[in-house]
Amino acid sequence: MIMRPGQQLLLPANPVFIWFSLFVALVFNMVMNMGLFGRAAWVPDMLAVVLVFWSVHQPLRIGVGVAFAFGLAMDVHQGALLGQHALAYTVLGFLAISMHRRLLWFGVPNQAVQVLPLFVAAHVLELLVRMVGGGSFPGITYLLAPLIEAALWPVVSVLLLVPQRCAPNPDDNRPL
């Protein structure tokens, strides 16, 4: 793959780190749902952000099936309509994989702008499934969650790429 000018050469991603970050995001979502904010409509879905990140950066390792499995886990945890999060995460993973080559050509702030429609689509899909299942409309604050998720994209990108930027054997004569 041709790299854009100024882009740093990264080490391969460690599969253990990928899965660890996904499970940490799942636990973070579970704690946020049980904790201080409860099930507030504006609370960002960190698992969705991490799933999109790894679907963009490692599409051969983290795909639609992984997104579906984590979606089912969130459905069971929240007691939601079975498949509500699974469908949203699956569509989110598919769209992220579809645009991963183009997205990586942009800087992180521009990536955040481009993943915003993905997060909006996932939340609208979740809302539609909830409404068809007889749920109530959570309010206008529901539209804040995708904006917060897109704003968290640069932070998540920096944090999850740190292990790939570290040289395995640092050396004064080697720039990597």
C-alpha positions in Angstrom: 0.0 0.0 0.0 1.3 3.4 -0.9 1.5 5.6 2.3 0.5 9.2 2.4 3.4 11.7 3.0 4.3 12.1 6.6 2.5 8.9 7.7 4.5 6.9 10.3 5.3 3.3 9.6 3.5 1.2 12.2 4.3 -2.2 13.7 1.8 -5.0 13.2 -1.1 -5.0 15.6 -0.9 -7.6 18.4 -4.1 -9.7 18.3 -4.1 -10.0 22.1 -4.1 -6.2 22.3 -7.0 -5.9 19.8 -9.2 -8.4 21.8 -8.2 -6.8 25.1 -9.2 -3.4 23.9 -12.5 -4.7 22.6 -13.3 -6.5 26.0 -12.3 -3.3 27.9 -14.7 -1.3 25.7 -17.4 -3.9 26.4 -16.9 -3.7 30.1 -16.7 0.1 30.0 -20.1 0.1 28.2 -21.5 -2.3 30.8 -20.2 -0.2 33.7 -21.5 3.1 32.2 -25.0 1.5 31.8 -25.0 0.4 35.4 -23.2 3.4 36.9 -23.7 7.0 37.4 -25.5 7.9 34.2 -27.7 4.8 34.0 -29.0 4.4 30.5 -28.9 8.1 29.6 -29.5 8.6 25.9 -26.5 10.9 25.4 -23.9 8.5 26.8 -21.5 7.4 24.0 -21.1 3.8 23.0 -17.4 3.2 23.4 -17.7 -0.4 22.1 -19.0 1.0 18.8 -16.1 3.4 18.6 -13.5 0.7 19.2 -15.2 -1.7 16.8 -15.1 0.9 14.1 -11.5 1.7 14.8 -10.4 -1.9 14.6 -12.6 -2.6 11.6 -10.9 0.3 9.8 -7.3 -0.6 10.9 -7.6 -4.4 11.0 -10.4 -5.4 8.7 -9.2 -9.0 8.2 -9.2 -9.6 12.0 -12.2 -7.7 13.2 -15.1 -8.0 10.9 -18.9 -8.2 10.8 -19.1 -11.4 12.7 -17.2 -10.0 15.7 -19.4 -6.9 15.6 -22.5 -9.2 15.6 -21.2 -11.2 18.6 -20.4 -8.1 20.7 -23.8 -6.6 19.7 -25.5 -9.7 21.1 -23.5 -9.4 24.3 -24.7 -5.8 24.6 -28.3 -6.8 23.9 -28.2 -9.4 26.6 -26.6 -7.0 29.1 -29.1 -4.2 28.5 -32.1 -6.5 28.3 -32.8 -4.9 25.0 -34.6 -6.4 22.1 -32.4 -9.3 21.0 -30.6 -8.2 17.9 -31.0 -4.4 18.4 -27.3 -3.7 19.0 -26.2 -6.7 17.0 -27.8 -5.3 13.8 -26.5 -1.8 14.5 -22.9 -3.0 15.2 -23.0 -5.3 12.1 -24.0 -2.4 9.8 -21.4 -0.2 11.5 -18.7 -2.9 10.9 -19.7 -3.4 7.3 -19.7 0.4 6.6 -16.4 0.8 8.4 -14.8 -2.0 6.4 -16.2 -0.6 3.2 -14.5 2.7 3.7 -11.4 1.7 5.5 -9.0 2.2 2.5 -10.2 5.7 1.8 -10.5 6.7 5.5 -6.9 5.9 6.3 -5.7 8.5 3.7 -7.0 11.3 5.9 -5.7 12.7 9.1 -7.4 11.8 12.4 -9.5 15.0 12.7 -10.8 14.4 9.1 -11.5 10.8 10.0 -13.6 11.9 12.9 -15.8 13.9 10.5 -16.1 11.0 8.1 -17.1 8.4 10.8 -19.8 10.7 12.2 -22.3 9.5 9.6 -21.6 5.9 10.5 -22.3 6.6 14.2 -25.5 8.5 13.3 -26.6 5.6 11.1 -26.0 3.1 13.8 -27.9 5.1 16.4 -30.8 5.7 14.0 -31.0 2.0 13.2 -31.0 1.1 16.9 -33.7 3.7 17.5 -35.8 2.3 14.7 -35.5 -1.2 16.0 -36.4 -0.1 19.5 -39.4 1.9 18.2 -40.7 -1.0 16.1 -40.4 -3.2 19.1 -42.7 -0.9 21.1 -40.1 1.2 22.9 -40.4 4.9 23.5 -38.5 7.8 22.0 -35.5 8.6 24.3 -35.6 12.3 23.6 -33.6 14.8 21.5 -30.5 14.2 23.7 -30.2 10.9 21.8 -28.6 12.8 19.0 -25.7 13.9 21.2 -24.2 10.3 21.4 -23.0 10.1 17.8 -21.4 13.6 18.2 -19.6 12.6 21.3 -18.5 9.3 19.7 -17.0 11.2 16.7 -15.3 13.7 19.1 -13.8 10.7 20.9 -12.4 9.2 17.7 -9.1 11.2 17.8 -8.5 10.1 21.5 -9.3 6.5 20.7 -7.1 6.6 17.6 -4.1 7.9 19.6 -4.5 5.5 22.5 -5.0 2.3 20.4 -2.1 3.1 18.0 0.4 3.6 20.8 1.6 0.0 20.9 2.1 0.0 17.2 4.3 3.1 17.3 6.7 1.7 19.8 9.9 0.2 18.4 10.5 -3.4 19.6 14.2 -2.7 20.1 14.9 1.0 20.3 18.1 2.1 18.6 19.7 5.5 18.1 20.6 4.6 14.5 17.1 3.5 13.5 14.2 6.0 13.1 11.4 3.6 13.8 
